Amino acid sequence: MPDSLLSDISACISDHIPPSKHLVAANEGNAVALAAGHYLATSRPGMVYMQNSGLGNATNPLVSLADPMVYSIPVLLLIGWRGQPEVPDEPQHLKQGLVTLPLLQALGIEYALLPFSDKEAEAVLARAARHMRTKSEPFALVAGKGTFSPYRPENEQESSYLMSREEAVQKILPVLGLEDVVVSTTGKLSREIYEYREEQGEGHSRDFLNVGSMGHASQVALGIALEKPERRVFCFDGDGAVIMHMGALAINAGSRAKNFRHLVFNNSAHDSVGGQATAGFRIDIRGVAEACGYRLVLRADNEEELEEAMEKIREGEGPSLLEIRIRRGSRSDLGRPKTTPRENKAAFMKFLQGCCYK
């Protein structure tokens, strides 16, 4: 699973390792299970790389599958240390940064900080290999900011879709009503929503920006929709987030919430953490949504189709889903929210109670 601190080594791996040996998993727990299957078939440990926030998803298979008290399966973990103490970072990473090493200790996983120099790193890798060989259990390499040298991908993928995510956001937000609710997924999508509101001189109280908890935005949105049936609730989601916890689609559809609208911005990439490819363009997100029971399922590949689809989504009954296919990438000068998550929460809850939307 991707991480911005590991984006350079991930890109290097993608260029030089066959796809059959390098899989971008749906989530970190799946990645640990893949590595376990690899070991069972080859007697060689697999490597799982992830952002430290992914330790939550990975904990189940780490303690109930790979742990020496169960099957005792060695896995090499490479963990990007977001929120490392005394290293400036975003609010959603601060707590995870504080608990990363204590969590590894609580899980009983031997770990080492990955040094910056090649010689020292080789010694740590030798220690990790020796530990996995003799103990037959996981070992974690923890990588801080700047551990890996910059790497430019040799095989950057071109997209046939012309519309950017930000252009799509700028088309959608103006057609929403003043009482409509927006819940957005983590990463650049939330930042682009925030930037649009700033540029228009609007407030931010209508938007709940999920700065963390990747893959869970639609469930936050559904929880609101069920309690506020008189308000239309729009979940702005990403393909990577949807794939990470795709079971949520069945729950959304099964709720029969007429006011729930699910917008999936699909660029087939984890765009916010290095641009690693997802299965977004290889799977039929609309087909999955239809099979789960969404009332209305649409797709838009350009601005004209988006305008038509939004009219149907806005006025039709939910649960509905609109897949918006877009190109990868974002502005290099894209800003970040200036309000804190707690300030965003307070303003948003006030808006939900029927107060002003400034």
LINPETA-V974127 format. One record per pair of residues at least 4 apart in sequence whose ideal C-beta (glycine too) atoms are under 7 Angstrom apart, sorted by the first residue. I is the first residue (numbers start at 1). J is the second residue. If there is no record, write none. Layout:
BEGIN
i = [I;I]
j = [J;J]
END
This chain:
BEGIN
i = [1;1;1;1;1;1;2;2;2;2;2;2;2;3;3;3;3;3;4;4;5;5;5;5;5;6;6;6;6;6;7;7;7;8;8;8;8;8;9;9;10;10;10;10;11;11;11;11;12;12;13;13;14;14;15;15;15;17;17;23;24;24;24;25;25;25;26;26;26;27;27;27;27;28;28;28;28;28;29;29;29;29;29;30;31;31;31;32;32;32;32;32;32;32;33;33;33;34;34;35;35;35;35;36;36;36;36;36;36;37;38;38;39;39;39;39;39;39;45;45;45;45;46;47;47;48;48;49;50;50;50;51;51;51;52;52;52;52;52;52;52;53;53;53;54;55;55;58;59;59;60;61;61;62;62;62;62;63;63;64;65;65;65;66;66;66;66;68;68;68;68;72;72;74;74;74;74;75;76;76;76;77;77;77;77;78;78;79;79;79;79;80;81;81;81;81;81;82;82;82;82;83;83;83;83;83;83;84;84;84;85;85;87;87;89;89;89;90;91;91;91;92;92;93;94;95;96;99;100;100;101;102;103;104;104;104;109;109;110;110;111;111;111;112;112;112;112;113;113;114;114;114;114;114;114;115;115;115;116;117;118;120;121;122;123;124;124;125;126;127;128;128;128;129;130;131;131;132;132;132;143;157;159;159;159;161;161;161;161;162;162;163;163;163;163;163;163;164;164;164;165;165;165;165;165;165;165;166;166;166;166;167;168;168;168;168;168;169;169;169;169;170;171;171;171;172;172;172;173;175;175;176;176;177;178;179;180;180;180;180;181;181;181;181;181;181;182;182;182;182;182;183;183;183;183;183;183;183;183;184;184;184;184;184;184;184;184;185;185;185;185;185;185;185;185;185;186;186;186;186;186;186;187;187;188;188;188;188;188;189;189;189;189;190;190;190;190;191;191;191;191;192;192;193;193;193;193;194;194;194;194;195;195;195;196;197;197;197;197;203;203;204;204;204;205;205;205;205;205;205;206;206;208;208;208;209;209;210;210;211;214;214;215;215;215;216;216;217;217;217;217;218;218;218;218;218;218;219;219;220;221;221;221;221;222;222;222;222;222;222;223;224;224;225;225;225;225;226;226;228;229;231;232;232;233;233;233;234;234;235;235;235;236;236;237;237;237;237;237;237;238;238;239;239;239;239;239;239;239;240;240;240;242;242;242;243;243;246;247;248;249;249;249;249;250;250;251;252;252;252;253;253;253;253;254;255;255;256;257;257;258;258;259;260;260;261;261;261;262;262;262;263;263;264;264;264;264;265;265;266;266;266;266;266;266;267;267;267;267;267;268;268;268;268;269;269;269;269;269;270;270;270;270;271;271;271;275;279;284;285;285;286;286;286;286;287;288;289;289;289;290;290;294;294;294;295;295;295;295;296;296;296;296;297;298;298;298;298;299;299;300;300;300;300;300;301;301;302;303;304;305;306;306;307;308;309;309;310;311;312;313;313;316;330;339;339;341;342;343;344;345;346;347;348;349;350;351;351]
j = [25;27;28;31;50;54;7;10;24;270;273;274;276;49;50;51;80;273;273;274;80;81;82;143;145;10;49;78;80;143;11;273;274;12;148;149;150;151;13;148;14;49;274;276;15;151;153;274;16;151;17;22;22;153;153;154;155;21;22;34;276;277;278;30;31;34;30;243;244;57;215;244;245;32;50;54;57;58;33;57;58;60;61;34;35;48;50;36;48;58;61;62;66;75;37;61;65;38;46;39;46;48;75;40;61;65;66;73;75;41;42;46;43;44;45;46;73;74;74;75;76;132;75;76;78;75;77;78;54;58;79;80;82;273;79;80;81;82;96;97;100;82;96;212;58;59;103;62;63;107;64;65;66;66;67;107;138;67;107;70;70;71;73;71;73;75;138;72;135;136;137;136;137;132;136;137;138;138;128;132;139;138;139;140;141;141;143;140;141;142;143;143;97;100;142;143;144;89;93;96;97;89;93;94;96;97;98;97;144;145;97;98;144;145;93;94;97;211;211;340;341;211;212;97;98;99;100;103;104;142;105;106;107;109;111;140;138;140;131;139;139;140;142;124;127;128;141;142;144;121;124;141;142;143;147;120;121;124;147;121;122;124;125;126;127;128;141;129;130;131;132;139;141;133;134;135;139;136;137;139;147;277;267;327;328;301;325;326;327;302;327;167;168;302;303;326;327;326;327;329;169;189;192;265;267;326;330;170;192;330;331;171;172;265;306;324;326;173;192;193;196;196;303;306;307;176;263;310;196;310;314;180;234;232;357;231;206;231;232;234;206;224;231;232;233;234;193;206;207;234;236;208;210;217;220;221;224;233;235;189;190;193;207;209;210;217;236;189;190;210;214;217;236;237;238;241;190;210;211;212;213;214;238;272;192;271;272;330;334;193;236;238;265;194;209;210;211;195;334;335;336;196;334;197;207;209;236;198;204;209;337;199;334;335;200;202;203;204;207;357;358;339;344;347;347;348;350;351;357;358;351;357;220;344;348;337;344;217;220;341;241;244;241;244;245;220;245;221;235;237;241;222;235;237;248;252;262;223;248;224;225;233;235;260;226;251;252;255;257;260;227;228;233;233;257;259;260;255;257;352;259;259;259;261;259;260;261;261;263;261;262;263;263;265;241;242;262;263;264;265;242;265;243;264;266;267;268;278;280;244;270;278;246;264;285;278;279;288;251;252;253;288;289;292;254;292;255;260;262;319;292;293;294;319;293;260;319;319;318;319;317;318;318;318;319;313;318;320;319;320;321;322;324;285;321;323;324;324;326;280;285;323;324;325;326;271;280;326;327;328;277;278;280;281;275;276;277;278;328;274;275;276;278;275;328;330;328;283;288;289;323;290;297;299;323;291;292;294;297;321;294;297;319;320;321;317;318;319;320;312;313;316;320;321;309;312;313;322;323;325;305;306;309;322;324;305;325;306;307;308;309;310;324;311;312;313;322;314;315;316;320;322;320;334;343;344;345;346;347;348;349;350;351;352;353;355;355;357]
END
